[in-house]
Amino acid sequence: MKKSGVQASASLKEPSSPSPSDPKQQSLPVGEYEVFLSFRGPDIRDSFADWVYRGLVRSKIRTFRDEEDLQRGEKMEHFLLRAIVETKIYVPIISPKYVDSRWCLQELAKMVECWKLGKGHVILPIFYFVAPSEVKKQESVGFKSAFKLYGEKFDAATIGQWKEALKQVGEMKGWHVTEHVGQGTVINEVFVQIESHLRNSYKLATDELVGINSHVEKMKKLLNHVDSASQKIVGIHGMSGTGKTTIAKAVYNEVSAQFDQSCFMEDVRRILSTENGGDVTLQTNIISSILKVDSQVRNVGEGINIIRDRVCRHKVLIVLDDVDERFDFDRVFGRLDYFSTESRFIITTTDKRVLIKFDHKLYEPEEMSHEYSLMLFSKHAFGADHPPGEFLDRSEKFVEAASRLPIALKVIGSLLFRRDMKFWDAKLAELRSIHPTKVQERLRISYNELTYYEKQIFLDIACFFVGEGKEIPFYMWDGCGYHPEGGIDSLLMKSLIKINEKNQFWMHDHFRRLGEHIVHEDYPQQSFKRSRIWSNEDALEILRTRRSYYRVEALRIDMRNMIEGQDGVVPLMKKLPGLRYLEVAYGRLVGDLKEALPKLRCLRLRHCSSVPANFSMEELTVLELRGSTVKDDWKGWNGLLLKVKYTISL
């Protein structure tokens, strides 16, 4: 289960365990849901409503299901109303006794209120053995008796809102479940509508790139005019920082609705560089995204069979972003001719060689014009399309010094925002002193202006948290006294990071590599002296030695490749007294760890076969036990209940 941290401190266990039939879905913080499901529990909780909910979860649609047996109060009421406001699709299941629940009526009234604002909210009502006209007119005995009782407890304005909401929903196009209409048919039709609305509303977050429309139109022409019998791939080629990913995302947003299924795979190069089955990981991600199921591919051959038999039956759009020479299309997908003639692939790369074996179209974005470069720089330096007159000359010099590279224009412009002329002149001299081809050194100018805490957050994101949700690192940084709220805001303002559409950290590859380089540069040949260790090879090397490493603050390790007979991570933990972040996969933790890791703030254990209850927990604020062998009687719960702010146990 996941405690989202909505409250200041979250307990670690639910009052009761879910039944074995319940779908495995984490509870999410408000604002993370796509569908709000409303129904009167006693009528249909264990039948129709449960079928709808389970189907939505299996389809990986994030669904809020109101549980009527939850303790109600002002806080819970506020939470429910916020969930409605921040969810786009509403599915009220109106049964014969729906009106007997004032909570259902209150939720329905809020749905209608949000729908009337015209901000994209959609109501998809299901009339379960009650006619839409009955809901609209409210003249039946059941409706009249319910409102008669409400008249004794609630004011006329409130009852009027409820009646108006029922009238509005009764007039909407929905589904009427009767003895003559199969419930399975209705559920399937509802899913199709929800999927359609989600596809139309889902847009990838993109960096703002001036002149993007012309790139999109050129790409659309290439996609439409390929020889589909042999050509299904359009490549976007260019040096890093020229906007390839932004163009690919903009094209994806524009055309994905024309395909049966689509997926955007970011950072393919990094996925394939992992030590443990990068091809299999990429296959798993693509299959899960296209088929809308949680999938775990065991080997490359199995992945190819699933893609051939299940993925290829759809008209698909697949975008593979940041591909390098490690990518082998046939090893990941099987063969290109498995896919329908209407399917398309977009591949972004800095290396044309990855596309050479295919009959493909290639798009190479032209260098940004001086006019567009000045406009992009001005948007970030001044919040306007054009610089003020007194800054025009300096702005033009910065544009040329940045070689019209979009990533450099955005970051340097953000650095100069609301700074005086003296600061501008100093940074212009610094920028000009760096060779135009050394992009990372140019971008480091912004890193150097960060505070100590902002630098720590930046380096942590670069080394560990790109593509991760904000919650876990946020609580860790808060426990370390890094002031994460202000630090994250500063990094966002300086265009060093972004928060994507999934509320995850995103960082341009130039900045990720810059962060890794900064960590490496102090001790290029001695990994054990670095502050952060994310390479499995480096982590295992430390494990094999007997020295203590006081400098290491954060470490990630996958122990599937451990030598038989080694004691899991116990030796590792005891010799890293300065560690504040530890992520372990497939380890076996045994022994006395009471004095180990006194500064640990975040412990993430994934698929660990043994977890001792006596490790030091004085400073721990985040605990993840995903897939690990931990039961309700684990003694470690007792020491964590009042300390840990954020837990995951699945």
Secondary structure, DSSP 8 states (H G I E B T S, - for coil): -B---SSSS--SS-SS---TTS-------TT--SEEEEE-HHHHTTTHHHHHHHHHHHTT--EEE--TTS--SHHHHHHHHHHHHT-SEEEEEE-TTGGG-HHHHHHHHHHHHHHHTTSS-EE--EEESS-HHHHHH--SHHHHHHHHHHTTTS-HHHHHHHHHHHHHHHTS--EEE-TTS-HHHHHHHHHHHHHHHHHHH--------TTHHHHHHHHHHHHHTS-TTT--EEEEE--TTSSHHHHHHHHHHHHGGGSSEEEEE--HHHHHHSTTTHHHHHHHHHHHHHHTS-----SHHHHHHHIIIIITTS-EEEEEEEE-TT--HHHHHS-GGGS-TT-EEEEEES-GGGGTTS--EEE------HHHHHHHHHHHHTSSSS--GGGHHHHHHHHHHTTT-HHHHHHHHHHHTT--HHHHHHHHHHHHTS-TT-HHHHHHHHHHTS-HHHHHHHHHIIIIITTSBSHHHHHHHHHHT--HHHHHHHHHHTTS-EE-TTSBEE--HHHHHHHHHHHHHTSTT-GGGSSEE--HHHHHHHHHS----SS--EEEEEGGG--TT--TTHHHHHT-TT--EEEEES-B--S--TTS-TT--EEEEES-SB--S-S--SS--EEEEET----TT-THHHHHTTT-SEEEE-
